[in-house]
Amino acid sequence: MHLAWGPDEEAFRAELLAFLDEHTPMEARTRRDFQGCEDGEVIPAWSRAWQATLFDHGWMIPGYPPELGGRDATPVQTLVYLEEMAARGIPRSMHFPGYAIVAPTLLEHGTDEQRALVPAAIRGDTVWCIGMSEPNAGSDLAGLTTRAELDGDDFVVNGQKVWTSYATVAEKCCCYVRTDPHVPKHKGISLLVVDMDTPGIEVRPLRHITGVADFAEVFFTDVRVPRTNLVGAPNDGWRLTQGSLAHERAGLWVEGVARLEQAITGLIDLAHRRGVAGDPVVRRKIAEASSRATSLRALGYKGITSFARQGASPEHSYMKLATSEAGKACFELGMEIQGAYGSVVDEERGEEAGRWALGFLISFANTIAGGTSEIQRNIIAQRVLGLPRS
Ligand SMILES: Cc1cc2nc3c(=O)[nH]c(=O)nc-3n(C[C@H](O)[C@H](O)[C@H](O)COP(=O)(O)OP(=O)(O)OC[C@H]3O[C@@H](n4cnc5c(N)ncnc54)[C@H](O)[C@@H]3O)c2cc1C
């Protein structure tokens, strides 16, 4: 069997590559796979300018129309776009909630006024954060307790969010709140758009294991939010969370597989440099990682075919789980190959500026954010395999 892209896709690819050659900033070309935020900047200035350039040229979300930063690309052209960007390691944006989660949610459920916020969210002019998780509501998101009570034309919000990415720099928050505590927990949640400079909001940065502080705790004390900032129907927020998380997962596999393939190329180089490329254990482990990456790419493509034929792709349920866990295993192998030096995180002294140790630490984030690996396994067991709840 011979698989090949059609002439339309190749023309689309050529146009994209010409654009990338001309416009990609040096910082985007040279970003490393383990890199956090430079110089403590949560969203570097170059990435803001780059996101705006992509939007203005219709390359931010190619499947959207030009007024939303796209060029009405087909799903297959979008796949070509995601693959080329991922293969070159070029990020679209350094803050994904606005374009990847908020925009599709507001386009689908928002009022005209809320939909008007979408272009700036995609262009990156407005920084958004997502207020879902709370200290006692992460995997069990429906258990959230941040309350919003109507008082005249305002909701009054009280409670706490945690792990809120970009909250330290965000101008707006898509915040999930409990509006009816007297009904089953999934039925009493609503979604509010909250301006982060509203009095009563306190943001406390959280520093994670790599030293970067790009997420935070957010405290709400008697925060008044106009009633018109409700997205969708009152108490229909759970349905909207399902959409938000689906948007987060869609398309992530392409980047996940590309990151995996880049790590495997790095592992081969590392094994040669350390003189262990002929070691049977190392060879077997790298070969295993490589065959896993190849299978995942094939499964990703099969999912696209399923989606095109039946509007659903059970294959893609596996991808977030499999790529994030395989990525973690690759970086762990990189540390193992280096022996005692493997755990040196220091960018100055660690091999390849601490690529393997830092990459290993960062790789945990992908196995947690957007639904942990355990929760992904539960979803696959119940929804894909039809097994009963445990
Ligand atoms: C990098 C990063 C960015 C994030 N950004 C955001 C953000 O912007 N906004 C936001 O709202 N949240 C964000 N989160 C939070 C993330 O959504 C939660 O961490 C995640 O949903 C897990 O919730 P938790 O941390 O409360 O863990 P818990 O739900 O308390 O889980 C703890 C452990 O128990 C396991 N577990 C829980 N329930 C089950 C079960 N039923 N079956 C089997 N095992 C189970 C979990 O898998 C996990 O290992 C982010 C997290 C990370 C790592």
The ligand as a MOL file (V3000), in Angstrom:
LIG
                    3D

  0  0  0     0  0            999 V3000
M  V30 BEGIN CTAB
M  V30 COUNTS 53 58 0 0 0
M  V30 BEGIN ATOM
M  V30 1 C 0.6530 21.6290 34.2100 0
M  V30 2 C -0.7540 21.6680 34.7320 0
M  V30 3 C -1.5900 22.6970 34.3610 0
M  V30 4 C -2.8910 22.7540 34.8610 0
M  V30 5 N -3.6780 23.8240 34.4960 0
M  V30 6 C -4.9320 23.9120 35.0040 0
M  V30 7 C -5.7470 25.0320 34.6840 0
M  V30 8 O -5.3470 25.9360 33.9390 0
M  V30 9 N -6.9820 25.1050 35.2120 0
M  V30 10 C -7.4690 24.1380 36.0470 0
M  V30 11 O -8.6180 24.2610 36.4680 0
M  V30 12 N -6.7210 23.0620 36.3890 0
M  V30 13 C -5.4580 22.9350 35.8840 0
M  V30 14 N -4.6660 21.8640 36.2220 0
M  V30 15 C -5.1670 20.9070 37.2040 0
M  V30 16 C -5.5240 19.5450 36.6400 0
M  V30 17 O -6.6810 19.6050 35.8470 0
M  V30 18 C -5.6870 18.6160 37.8420 0
M  V30 19 O -4.4290 18.5280 38.4800 0
M  V30 20 C -6.1440 17.2520 37.4360 0
M  V30 21 O -7.4690 17.2870 36.9810 0
M  V30 22 C -6.0700 16.2690 38.6340 0
M  V30 23 O -6.7010 16.7830 39.7470 0
M  V30 24 P -5.9660 16.8490 41.1640 0
M  V30 25 O -4.6240 17.4530 40.9910 0
M  V30 26 O -6.9040 17.4720 42.1400 0
M  V30 27 O -5.7270 15.3330 41.5870 0
M  V30 28 P -6.7690 14.3480 42.2470 0
M  V30 29 O -8.0350 14.3630 41.4820 0
M  V30 30 O -6.8480 14.6230 43.7080 0
M  V30 31 O -6.0690 12.9550 41.9950 0
M  V30 32 C -4.9650 12.4960 42.7950 0
M  V30 33 C -4.5610 11.1160 42.2930 0
M  V30 34 O -5.6750 10.2060 42.4290 0
M  V30 35 C -6.0000 9.6250 41.1770 0
M  V30 36 N -7.4510 9.4600 41.0580 0
M  V30 37 C -8.4010 10.4010 41.3500 0
M  V30 38 N -9.6380 9.9070 41.0930 0
M  V30 39 C -9.4690 8.6390 40.6160 0
M  V30 40 C -10.3610 7.6130 40.1510 0
M  V30 41 N -11.6790 7.8100 40.1180 0
M  V30 42 N -9.8150 6.4600 39.7090 0
M  V30 43 C -8.4760 6.2480 39.7210 0
M  V30 44 N -7.5730 7.1820 40.1640 0
M  V30 45 C -8.0560 8.3670 40.5960 0
M  V30 46 C -5.4960 10.6100 40.1350 0
M  V30 47 O -5.2550 9.9900 38.8910 0
M  V30 48 C -4.2240 11.1200 40.7820 0
M  V30 49 O -3.1720 10.2180 40.5600 0
M  V30 50 C -3.3610 21.7550 35.7390 0
M  V30 51 C -2.5230 20.7100 36.1230 0
M  V30 52 C -1.2320 20.6560 35.6250 0
M  V30 53 C -0.3490 19.5160 36.0400 0
M  V30 END ATOM
M  V30 BEGIN BOND
M  V30 1 1 1 2
M  V30 2 1 2 3
M  V30 3 2 2 52
M  V30 4 2 3 4
M  V30 5 1 4 5
M  V30 6 1 4 50
M  V30 7 2 5 6
M  V30 8 1 6 7
M  V30 9 1 6 13
M  V30 10 2 7 8
M  V30 11 1 7 9
M  V30 12 1 9 10
M  V30 13 2 10 11
M  V30 14 1 10 12
M  V30 15 2 12 13
M  V30 16 1 13 14
M  V30 17 1 14 15
M  V30 18 1 14 50
M  V30 19 1 15 16
M  V30 20 1 16 17
M  V30 21 1 16 18
M  V30 22 1 18 19
M  V30 23 1 18 20
M  V30 24 1 20 21
M  V30 25 1 20 22
M  V30 26 1 22 23
M  V30 27 1 23 24
M  V30 28 2 24 25
M  V30 29 1 24 26
M  V30 30 1 24 27
M  V30 31 1 27 28
M  V30 32 2 28 29
M  V30 33 1 28 30
M  V30 34 1 28 31
M  V30 35 1 31 32
M  V30 36 1 32 33
M  V30 37 1 33 34
M  V30 38 1 33 48
M  V30 39 1 34 35
M  V30 40 1 35 36
M  V30 41 1 35 46
M  V30 42 1 36 37
M  V30 43 1 36 45
M  V30 44 2 37 38
M  V30 45 1 38 39
M  V30 46 1 39 40
M  V30 47 2 39 45
M  V30 48 1 40 41
M  V30 49 2 40 42
M  V30 50 1 42 43
M  V30 51 2 43 44
M  V30 52 1 44 45
M  V30 53 1 46 47
M  V30 54 1 46 48
M  V30 55 1 48 49
M  V30 56 2 50 51
M  V30 57 1 51 52
M  V30 58 1 52 53
M  V30 END BOND
M  V30 END CTAB
M  END
